[in-house]
Amino acid sequence: MSNFSLYLSGAIADWLKAVDMPSAPSQIYIDLFDNTPVTPNSILLSISGSANRPALSLGTKTQLPNGYQLDNDTVVTFTNSSNNPVTLGGVGVYDAVTGGNQLYFQVIADQNILALDKVELLVADLSIIID
């Protein structure tokens, strides 16, 4: 089911069994990873530092032939907190600015990020597909 994390997939499975869903987060956050997540909840190096996850705002859901799409509706800016270059390979969406639960992950084409470079996701650069 999409690229939902084990946490979110488990919550949906419980809901189908008439078990209460966790409360919706009041805000979601995004993080970038230095390599491609192999599975949901992969342990990867955050290039922004998990204490620096920026808030993520999603626009109106758009219906697709087999599901829905949500796009970021504001610009999101990251700074590579590492003193070394990294290869960016994935993004994760979380329910907390630090720690918390991963909700979604997405593999992206590898991109080389130099030390202290800024990475920006312009409006609609990130699409979350639910199918």
N, C-alpha and C positions, 0 to 999 in steps of 0.2 A: 504494500500500500504506500505509494508515493515514496518519499524519503523521510518519513516520520522516524523519530528516534524510538528506541525500545520503550522509553517512558510513555510517550504519547500513544504509541501502538497499543501498549498494555492498557492505558486508560480507555481507549476506544473499545478494545475487546471487553473490558469490564462493563462498560456502558451497554454493550449489546447483551450482556448477561444481567441487565437491570441493576448493576452496581453503580453507585453515584460517581460521576465524573469529578475530577479535581476542579476547583474554582478556576475560572479563566484568569490569566495573569493580567494585572492592571497595566503592564508595559512589557514589551518583549525587547530583546537585545540581540545583537549580531556579533559574531566573532569570525576572524579569518584564521586559517590554519596553514601551516608550512608544508603540508603535503596532502595527498588525496585521502579522505576518509574511506576506509575499506568497508566499514560497517557503521551503523548508527552507534554513537557513543565511543568512537575510536579515540584513543588518547593521543592527541597531537599537540604540538607546540603552537600556542596562540601567538600570532605575531603582534597583536595589539596589547597583550597582557590581559589576563582575564579580569583584572580590576578596572580595565579601561574599555569595556564593551560599550559601544554606543547604542543608544536607543534606536529601535527600528519602527518605522511607521508604515503600515500597509494601507493601500487604497481600497477602493470598492472591489469586491470579487467579480471576476468576469467569467461567465459560463463558457466552457469549451465543449466540444463534441462529447468528450468522455470525462468531464470533471470541471474543475474550477482553477482559476489563476488569480494570484494576489501579487501585486507589484509594489515595491517600495515607492512611496509617494513624496519622500523628501530625500535630499542629498545626505549621504552618510560618509563621514571622513574618518579614516584610520591613520595612525602614524606607526610605522614599524618601530616597535620598542626595542628591537634587537640592535646590537651594535654590529651585526653581521648581515650580509645579504641573505634573503630567504627565497624559496620558491613557493609561491602561493598556489594552493591546489584545492582549497575547499572553504566553504562557509558553514557556520552553524548558527541556529537561532535558539535562544535560551529564554527562560522565564525569569531570570534574575541578572542583575548587573555583575555579580560575582557568584561563583558556585551555581546553585540552582540546577534545573533540569534542562538538558538539551531537548528541544522539541522537534527540530528538523535539521537535516544536513543536506548539502548539495555539493557535488563535485564540480569544479570549474577547470577550465583549461589552465595548465601551469603557466604562471607568470613570475618572472624574476623581479623581486623587490629589493632595492638597495637599502643599506642601513639608513634609518631615519627618514626614508621616503614616506610620502603620504599616498594613501590609496583612497580614491573616492568612488563611491557608487552613486552615479547620477540617478535622477528619477527614472524609474522603470528598468534600471540595470539589473535588479534582482527580481526574478519571478519565482514564486513558490507555486508549484503545480500540485494540485490535489486530484488524483485520478483513481 
